[in-house]
Amino acid sequence: MIWLAWLANAALATDVIVPEFRAAPGSSEAGAEIVYAAMLEALAARGMNPLDGDDLEPLVGPMAKNCAEDMDCPANIYEVVPATLAVLGTVKMDDNELRAELSFYRRGFEDPVEMFSASFQADMADRFAVDAALVAEDALRLNPDELMVAGSIALDRPATVRKDALGVIVPPPAPEKPDKRKMVPAETRPPLAPGRITQKAMRPDQERRYMGLSRGLYEEFQASGLSRVEYLAEKRYRAKTFYVELSPGVVFGDVQRRYAVRTALIEDGPGTFRAVGSYERDQFLPSTAFSMVFGAGYAPTWWLDLGLNVGMEFPRKELITGFEAYASKVDYDRGNLCDGCASQTVFQPATALTLLVEPRVRFVLAPTGPVKPYLIGGWSTRFNDRYQTPDLEQVAFQDRPGVQTYGPMGGAGFGIDPRKRAGAFIESTYTHLLGPGILDVGRQYVQSIPEPTVGTGAVLTVRLGVVSRF
C-alpha cells in the first residue's frame, strides 16, 4: 500500500499525463514506441514531470494503455489523476517514415485544445518531440478565455516538419507518390454535400466512428489524401444520411375488391315489400393497379436503411346487387320463386383509392460503388375505401365500410448512385396477406348464390424510383 500511496502523490504533483500512444490500423507498433519514448524524454527535459502509461496503470488500469481508443478518455483519467493536460497520440509507420498525430486535452474540455501532426523520418523523432513539447507548454499556458477558441487553430491535416526549435531539418528525398486524387477527373468528381460532414480535427478512432467506416475503408481513406467530404462523395457512401424517395410502380395480386349483395323480400301488400335478410360476399381478387409511393428514412450505417413508405394505389372495384321477391311467407318458406321475381345488376367496375402504409428496412449488400444490391423486409397495410351501395325503390341494400388488407412483406432490389446525394432504384416486393379474409354471410336468406371465387392471398409490387440523400 505504501507504493500505491507514493504513486498517488506523484500523480497529484504532475501537470501532464501521457497514456501510451497507439499505432494506426495496419501499422507497426514500433513507430508508436519510437515517438512515445521521444515525447516522454522531451517533456521531462522541459520540466513537465509527465506520468507515462506504466505510472498510470496502477491508478487507472487499462485506460493507461488504450486511452486513444476510448471515447471517454482522458476525462475518465482526470477523475482519478488531477493533472492539467493529457497528450494522446497515434503513429503510422510506413517503411522508415513516421506520421504522428498528437491531441492535447485540457481538464474540463471535451475536445482537444491543440492538435499537432507531422510526417518525418524515424531518426527525426527526437526533433518532432521537442516541437511537440513546446506545443504542450503552450497548451498549459492557455487561459480559460483562450481555451474557448483554441480548437479553431488545430491543424486539419498533417504537415511535414521542415524547421523546428533546433534548426532546419533536411530529410532525405522521399520517393514520389502518385496523387490519388488525380485518379478521379475534376469534371467527373461528384459534387460535395455541404454542411453534413464537419472538418473538425479528431483522433483517428473518433474520426472512423464519426464517418461510419469499417477499418479497411478507413485505412483506404487515410491513404487517399482526400478530405472526409471528398472521400464519402467519391465512394457514394450512405452511412448517416437521411433520404426521401418518390417511386411509381405497378401492383399485381389481390388488389381488386368485389362486393356482392342479394336481398330476399316478402310482399306484405300491394306494392309493399319487406326485407327478410341479405346475402353478402366481400373479397379481393387478382388484378393490377398503378401506384405512387413517397418514402423517407435514415441510414444509420452503410448496410441498413430504416424507412416508411406512404402511397396511393388505384385498383378497380366491383359491385353486384340483386333481390329475390316472394308473394308470401309461405312461398318464401317453401322456396317458391316465380319467374321474373328476381333481378341482378352488375355495375361497371370503378376506380378505387387505396392508401398504403409500409414501415420497412433495407439491408444493403455493398458499402460503396455506384450500384448497391439490397434486401427488403417490412409490413404492408392497405386501407381500402367504402362502398355506398345504390338502393332500389323497394330495396335498401347494405353499404360496406372500408377494410384493410395487411401482411408481412419482403423483397429485393438494387440502388444506382451516380452521385452521393441523388440516385435511383428498382425493386420488387411480395406481401403475404393475412387479412381481412373473405366475408360470406346470409346464405340462409336467398336461393341464388353467386358462384364463389378466391384470390391468390398475395400482392406483388414492382417500383422504379428516384432518391435524394442529405
LUMKENU-479070 format. One record per residue (C-alpha): residue in three letters; x negated, z, y negated. Coordinates in steps of 0.02 Angstrom, whole numbers, padded with zeros to 5 digits, always signed. Each point is the difference from the previous one (the first is absolute). Layout:
<nodes>
ALAXZY...
</nodes>
This chain:
<nodes>
MET+00000+00000+00000ILE-00149+00027-00116TRP-00048-00183+00006LEU+00179-00055-00035ALA+00008+00113-00153TRP-00166-00071-00057LEU+00068-00177+00014ALA+00157+00047-00096ASN-00106+00073-00141ALA-00104-00158-00003ALA+00157-00106-00014LEU+00062+00102-00147ALA-00164-00032-00089THR-00002-00190+00018ASP+00059-00134-00121VAL+00001-00148+00121ILE+00060-00023+00179VAL-00051-00154+00099PRO+00094-00027+00164GLU-00085-00121+00118PHE+00005-00182-00053ARG+00096-00122+00108ALA-00059-00165+00072ALA+00113-00147-00043PRO+00103-00068+00147GLY-00111-00100+00115SER-00159+00056-00088SER-00147+00101+00067GLU-00003+00188-00030ALA-00183-00017-00051GLY+00044-00067-00172ALA+00113+00148-00039GLU-00134+00123+00059ILE-00134-00081-00109VAL+00105+00006-00160TYR+00067+00175+00040ALA-00174+00075+00020ALA-00061-00083-00160MET+00153+00061-00096LEU-00022+00181+00053GLU-00184-00006-00051ALA+00039-00077-00170LEU+00135+00129-00039ALA-00113+00144+00050ALA-00141-00072-00107ARG+00114+00011-00152GLY+00043+00181+00037MET+00181-00025+00056ASN-00017+00103+00161PRO+00112-00113+00108LEU+00086+00061+00158ASP-00014-00131+00139GLY+00105-00026+00156ASP-00098+00127+00103ASP+00025+00132-00136LEU+00187-00038-00014GLU+00043-00009+00185PRO+00004+00190+00031LEU+00116+00017-00150VAL+00118-00149+00016GLY-00025-00065+00177PRO+00016-00187+00039MET+00041-00042-00182ALA-00186+00013-00036LYS-00030-00150+00114ASN+00153-00110-00024CYS+00050+00033-00181ALA-00015-00185-00044GLU+00138-00041+00127ASP+00117+00143-00051MET+00128-00043-00135ASP+00013+00184-00048CYS-00188+00022-00022PRO-00088+00066-00103ALA+00150+00098-00067ASN+00012+00097+00163ILE-00185+00046-00013TYR+00024+00063-00178GLU+00125+00125+00068VAL-00143+00084+00095VAL-00156-00044-00101PRO+00019+00022-00190ALA-00121-00139-00047THR+00021-00111-00153LEU-00042-00172+00068ALA+00010-00088+00169VAL-00094-00160+00042LEU+00074-00112+00136GLY-00088-00156+00061THR+00021-00153+00111VAL-00149-00108+00048LYS-00004-00171+00080MET-00162-00062+00077ASP-00034-00186+00025ASP-00173-00026+00075ASN-00112+00086-00129GLU+00124-00008-00144LEU+00109+00148-00043ARG+00161+00004-00098ALA+00047+00176-00055GLU+00160+00055-00085LEU+00008+00177-00070SER+00152+00092-00069PHE-00018+00155-00110TYR+00148+00121+00006ARG+00023+00143-00123ARG+00100+00154+00051GLY+00183-00015-00049PHE+00001-00191-00009GLU+00073-00106+00140ASP-00094-00160-00045PRO-00188-00021-00021VAL-00064+00026-00177GLU-00148-00116+00029MET-00041-00140+00123PHE-00175-00066+00032SER-00041-00143+00119ALA-00148-00113+00027SER-00086-00117+00123PHE-00186+00026+00034GLN-00135-00009+00131ALA-00021+00151+00115ASP-00168+00046-00076MET+00086+00015-00170ALA+00120+00137+00058ASP-00099+00135-00095ARG+00017-00095-00163PHE+00186-00025+00028ALA+00016+00188+00032VAL-00088+00041-00165ASP+00128-00104-00095ALA+00142+00079+00099ALA-00064+00174-00042LEU+00005-00047-00185VAL+00181-00054+00023ALA+00035+00169+00081GLU-00073+00088-00150ASP+00111-00102-00115ALA+00153+00042+00106LEU-00042+00186-00012ARG-00014-00010-00189LEU+00168-00084-00027ASN+00122+00113-00093PRO+00187+00001+00041ASP+00042-00124-00138GLU-00127-00124+00066LEU+00063+00024+00177MET+00171-00066-00052VAL-00077-00172-00029ALA-00151+00006+00115GLY+00086-00097+00136SER+00010-00152-00111ILE-00189-00022-00004ALA-00026-00002+00188LEU-00080-00157+00070ASP+00121-00116+00086ARG-00132-00095+00096PRO-00175+00038+00066ALA-00145-00044-00110THR-00178-00040+00052VAL-00127+00128-00062ARG-00126-00092-00111LYS-00060+00142-00113ASP+00015+00188+00017ALA-00073+00161-00073LEU-00169-00037+00081GLY-00019-00177-00065VAL+00034-00179+00048ILE+00037-00038+00182VAL-00058-00166+00067PRO+00078-00019+00173PRO-00056-00138+00117PRO+00105-00157-00015ALA+00151+00012+00111PRO+00058-00151+00100GLU+00135-00094-00091LYS+00171+00033+00070PRO+00143-00125-00013ASP+00135+00042-00125LYS+00149+00018+00115ARG+00117-00017-00146LYS-00050-00184-00010MET+00078-00028+00171VAL+00171+00000-00087PRO+00005-00130-00139ALA+00059+00070-00165GLU+00141-00126-00014THR+00074+00050+00170ARG-00025+00189-00004PRO+00170+00089+00000PRO+00049+00077-00166LEU-00027+00186-00015ALA+00142+00126+00003PRO-00022+00099-00163GLY+00037+00183-00015ARG+00019+00047+00185ILE-00183+00028+00048THR-00107+00117-00104GLN-00186-00030-00028LYS-00032+00186-00015ALA-00161+00056+00085MET+00025+00083+00169ARG-00100+00063+00147PRO-00006-00130+00140ASP+00115+00099+00114GLN+00125+00024-00143GLU-00012-00184-00045ARG+00032-00057+00180ARG+00155+00110+00014TYR+00062-00052-00171MET-00015-00185+00045GLY+00077+00030+00173LEU-00141-00093+00089SER-00063+00023+00176ARG-00184+00045+00018GLY-00044-00178+00048LEU+00091-00075-00149TYR-00074+00128-00118GLU-00177-00045+00056GLU+00044-00182-00030PHE+00065+00047-00174GLN-00162+00093-00041ALA-00104-00149+00051SER+00109-00127-00091GLY-00051+00045-00178LEU+00181-00016-00055SER+00102+00125-00098ARG+00145+00089+00084VAL+00130-00113-00079GLU-00098-00158+00041TYR-00028+00049+00181LEU+00181+00051+00035ALA+00065-00158-00083GLU-00120-00113+00094LYS+00048+00079+00167ARG+00188+00002-00039TYR+00001+00182+00049ARG+00174+00077+00000ALA-00035+00187+00010LYS+00078+00112-00135THR+00108-00136-00075PHE+00186-00010-00041TYR+00092-00161+00038VAL+00164-00091-00032GLU+00068-00145+00103LEU+00135-00132-00010SER+00044-00091+00161PRO+00139-00124+00040GLY+00036-00022+00184VAL+00118-00047+00140VAL+00091+00124+00112PHE+00056-00041+00179GLY+00103+00101+00123ASP+00150+00115-00019VAL+00032-00020-00185GLN+00172-00086-00002ARG+00144+00122+00003ARG+00169-00040+00079TYR+00157+00104-00024ALA+00159-00040+00098VAL+00164+00095-00024ARG+00167-00033+00089THR+00155+00104-00037ALA+00154+00027+00112LEU+00168+00002-00092ILE+00177+00051+00054GLU+00153-00065-00092ASP+00105+00144-00064GLY+00130-00107-00086PRO+00026-00171-00077GLY-00167-00046-00079THR-00068+00176+00018PHE-00149+00040+00112ARG-00105+00153+00032ALA-00176+00006+00067VAL-00026+00082+00170GLY-00188-00011+00001SER-00147-00116-00024TYR-00144-00065+00106GLU-00168-00005-00094ARG-00169-00071+00050ASP-00148+00014-00119GLN-00171-00063+00055PHE-00157-00096-00046LEU-00042-00170+00073PRO-00156-00111-00003SER-00024-00108-00155THR-00127-00033-00138ALA-00010+00057-00180PHE-00110-00020-00153SER-00083+00158-00070MET-00095+00054-00155VAL-00101+00160+00012PHE-00095+00102-00129GLY-00135+00118+00065ALA-00114+00131-00075GLY-00126+00121+00070TYR-00174+00076+00001ALA-00155-00029+00105PRO-00092+00168+00017THR-00136-00084+00105TRP-00044-00176+00054TRP+00089+00008+00167LEU+00167+00076-00055ASP+00139-00057-00118LEU+00149+00115-00031GLY+00148-00092-00073LEU+00186-00017-00027ASN+00098-00163+00005VAL+00167-00019-00089GLY+00089-00165+00007MET+00157-00104+00019GLU+00055-00111+00143PHE+00141-00128-00007PRO+00077-00021+00173ARG+00173-00069+00040LYS+00149+00107+00049GLU+00157-00048+00096LEU+00179+00064-00007ILE+00139-00027+00128THR+00175+00071-00026GLY+00160-00015+00102PHE+00161+00082+00054GLU+00123+00012+00144ALA+00185+00028-00043TYR+00127+00073+00124ALA+00190-00003-00021SER+00020+00179+00061LYS-00088+00150+00072VAL+00062-00050+00171ASP-00079-00172-00014TYR-00160+00080-00060ASP-00006+00121+00146ARG+00034-00144+00122GLY-00123-00116-00085ASN+00131-00131-00038LEU-00082-00104-00135CYS+00100-00152-00047ASP-00073-00169-00043GLY-00042-00012-00184CYS+00001+00189-00020ALA-00190+00013-00019SER-00123-00070-00125GLN-00189+00002-00027THR-00102-00050-00153VAL-00186-00038+00007PHE-00072+00005-00175GLN-00142-00110-00057PRO-00164+00100+00015ALA-00056+00073-00167THR-00169+00051-00068ALA-00031+00187+00015LEU-00123+00112-00091THR-00113+00114+00101LEU-00119+00127-00077LEU-00163+00031+00095VAL-00099+00163-00013GLU-00160+00004+00104PRO-00136+00133-00008ARG-00152-00068+00090VAL-00187+00011+00033ARG-00129-00136+00023PHE-00155+00024+00106VAL-00128-00122-00068LEU-00128-00062+00128ALA-00138-00063-00118PRO-00072+00097-00149THR-00070-00147-00099GLY+00015-00187-00017PRO+00133-00121-00061VAL+00107+00009+00160LYS+00058+00167+00071PRO+00111+00009+00156TYR+00111+00152+00016LEU+00132+00087+00107ILE+00164+00070-00069GLY+00110+00146+00047GLY+00151+00078-00083TRP+00187+00028-00003SER+00128-00128-00060THR+00173+00042-00066ARG+00124-00133-00058PHE+00151+00048-00103ASN+00141-00126+00029ASP+00145-00021-00122ARG+00183+00039+00039TYR+00150-00108+00047GLN+00153-00003-00112THR+00120-00083+00123PRO+00140-00110-00075ASP+00175+00060+00046LEU+00154-00100+00046GLU+00174+00029-00071GLN+00055+00105+00149VAL-00173+00053+00064ALA-00129+00115-00078PHE-00163-00021+00093GLN-00136+00132+00015ASP-00146-00016-00122ARG-00176+00035+00062PRO-00133+00104-00090GLY-00181-00049-00014VAL-00114+00042+00147GLN-00186+00020+00029THR-00109-00083+00131TYR-00163+00088+00033GLY-00145+00018+00119PRO-00191+00007+00020MET-00099-00149-00062GLY-00169-00071+00050GLY-00097-00160-00027ALA-00158-00086-00056GLY-00065-00110-00139PHE-00152-00042-00103GLY-00043+00016-00182ILE-00094-00129-00104ASP-00102+00074-00143PRO-00079-00140-00104ARG-00023+00134-00134LYS-00005+00188+00006ARG+00153+00021-00109ALA+00108-00146+00061GLY+00039-00065+00171ALA+00130-00062+00123PHE+00058+00044+00174ILE+00105-00064+00144GLU+00076+00116+00129SER+00130+00012+00136THR+00092+00158+00054TYR+00119+00047+00141THR+00134+00135-00020HIS+00084+00077+00152LEU+00175+00048-00055LEU+00060+00173+00052GLY+00163-00007-00097PRO+00137-00012-00047GLY+00054-00079+00166ILE+00168-00088+00028LEU+00166+00069-00060ASP+00137-00049+00126VAL+00159+00105-00014GLY+00189-00022+00018ARG+00008-00109+00156GLN+00157+00093+00054TYR+00100-00067-00149VAL-00012-00189+00023GLN+00007-00127+00142SER-00115-00135-00067ILE-00179+00066-00009PRO-00135-00114-00073GLU-00132-00046+00127PRO-00141+00126-00025THR-00174-00060-00046VAL-00161+00100-00021GLY-00155-00017-00106THR-00185+00012+00038GLY-00025+00177-00064ALA-00150-00053-00106VAL-00051-00076-00167LEU-00154-00110-00027THR-00068-00035-00174VAL-00131-00121-00066ARG-00063+00027-00177LEU-00123-00089-00114GLY-00046+00099-00155VAL-00116+00030-00146VAL-00083+00166-00043SER-00084+00074-00153ARG-00118+00149+00014PHE-00054+00116-00139
</nodes>
